[in-house]
Amino acid sequence: MTTALSEPFGTASATVLPSPLALIEQWADRQAQNAPEAPAEIPRPTSPRLSPTVVLDGFSVSITVRAGHLVLKAEGRELKLPRAHHGVQRVLVLSEAGFVSLNAIRWCRDQGIALIGLNPYDGQPTFSASVPSHDSPRLLRAQANLGPDAQLSIASRLIRERIAGQAANLDRFFPAARGERERVERAAEALDQATTVREVKAAEASAAKGYFAAWSGLVVRWARQDVERIPEHWKSYPGRHTGRSGLSARYATQPINALLNYTNGVAERLAVVACSAVGLHPDLGVLHADAPGSPGLALDLVETVRAETEAAVLEMVAGTVFTRSDFHEVRQGEVILRDGPTAALGQASAAWVSTLGHAAEDVAAVVGKVAAGKVVPRTPLTARRNAQRVATGSRRTVALPAPVLAGRCRECGGLDVFPAHPVCLACDPSPRCESPRCGVPLPPSAGSGVRRFCSERCGSVVRKARVRAGDAPPSKAEPGPCLCGCGETAKPGSLYVNKTHGARVQQRRARAANPPPVRVCAGGCGTVLAPHQKAWCGVPCRRRAQRKPLARVESCERCRGPIPSDLRPGTRFCSTYCRQTGWRETRRSEGRD
């Protein structure tokens, strides 16, 4: 590929070089237009900064470290995370086949990234590699010994957001369910009047009963070929109950309940990570207190995000036609998910992190107020504390002085300045170098008009520019640099060091005016040939192009039948049977069998 040379080698048009002062004024105008405004203070973040969540689903999932990058692979897709500017806080692995290296676990721990592995079928945790938590003994002791008032404050805050989300989902997906909407409103009023945690639970149960009553009869769409293959109770939503005595809602017997259980499981693991980030223990809950085998506080935080998880399920049910392969029913009647729905719900879980972060930090703030001693509230998930300090002015800011704009006089602000001496002629009328790139004051003895430049370099720059523009012939008394760009000094009265340098410039101009045509390899690979290559880019392409084509054989050597036209040229037999039989007959005739 040939690239055109720069303008000094072109001879298409000749322009007159402006005066040095005019060039300086144009340069100063451009600098003044491009100069940024002076900031009053250092900018600070004013909004929460939440990093995204990376979700890996499917088969062949691997998390390794290569060349200092965290390499995430899933079903042929690859994502590389550098150690700086990656913006990732958590990685969800929704797969049962793959591996995670020890270097990757150490890399994520150093970068503060939580690794969470979930069963892709029911959302239950399989492994977890959380970031180092900032546990405070005072905070944990206060969390374990919360008083009734603090428990009521935490429970009311979490359930209030849960009921508000239920009302929003009813208005969005079930606008005709007015009776159920009024029941949720009455539960919200009862929550405002609750004085104990038990009354808060009663209000939440009343709201949930009216809320899921609107779900009753929700129709699930199935593919036409699978309608006869699915159980009858899968076609509509009977309610949150399982339909079997002795089983809780965690054992779903219907597809919609399986979707709800899966989203709740994903939100539960995200809540566990949020608890560790703010320094709380995920097992010491308020609403789900002393539940064996379950993180109580994490389940409490899930209440704030359940409206979002249920909205994701309702959107999927309304816009998806399911197939029988999307769900699997075990012998006990429990329904688990397949890969199709889990991938979409896993990607939607990235939006739930913000709600869980706000709830976890609010709970930590309530616990910190009742702790013995001073506990500074931390907001690592939303950065609200830093934003509040900037908004209230408690953070110290440094006022920067207004910078002097480049290209203006530092005394009066005028534009008639030189880059190397930022003082205009009105403020400093002393003689100066006429080079547009210099402008430094000349010694007093140079004001007689004989000397115009401060050095030979400045004089050669102006002379070279005028000669190229055709404004002035080359002076015999002033030697200048060679115009070919070699850096050597030409003789007085000459533009080049010698004829070889002049011929070099002429060759450059000829190549720029008439670039050589682009030639492609004759072997059919599409490679652009270099100037020294003749017709092929290499030996393989030359041999491939010079290879003689094989002649097509018309009849089979064994059965004398016609050879099919779809076989490649040079084939001597019409079928595999004839080829193997002919080969055996040839060996017998030669006495080798």
Secondary structure, DSSP 4 states (H G I P E B T S, - for coil): ------GGG--S---PPPPHHHHHHHHHHHHHHHPPPPPSS-----S-----EEEEESSSEEEEEETTEEEEEETTEEEEE-SSS----EEEEE-SSEEE-HHHHHHHHHHT-EEEEE-TTT--EEEEEPPPP---HHHHHHHHT--HHHHHHHHHHHHHHHHHHHHHHHHHH-TT-HHHHHHHHHHHHHHHT--SHHHHHHHHHHHHHHHHHHHTTPBPPB-GGGTTTS-GGGSB---SS-SSTT--TTS--SHHHHHHHHHHHHHHHHHHHHHHHHT--TT--STTTT-TTS-HHHHHHHHHHHHHHHHHHHHHHHH--B-GGGEEE-TTS-EEE-HHHHHHHHHHGGGGHHHHHHHHHHHHHHHHHHSSS------TTT-HHHHHHHHHT-S---PPPPPPPTTS-TTT--S--BTTB---TTT--S-B---TT--PBPPGGGGGSS---SSHHHHHHHHHHHHHHTSSPPPSSS--B-TTSS-PBPPTT-SSSSHHHHHHHHHHHHHHHSPPPP-B-TTSS-PBPPTT--S-SSHHHHHHHHSPPPPPP-B-TTT-PBPPTTSPTT---SSHHHHHHHHHHHHHHTT--
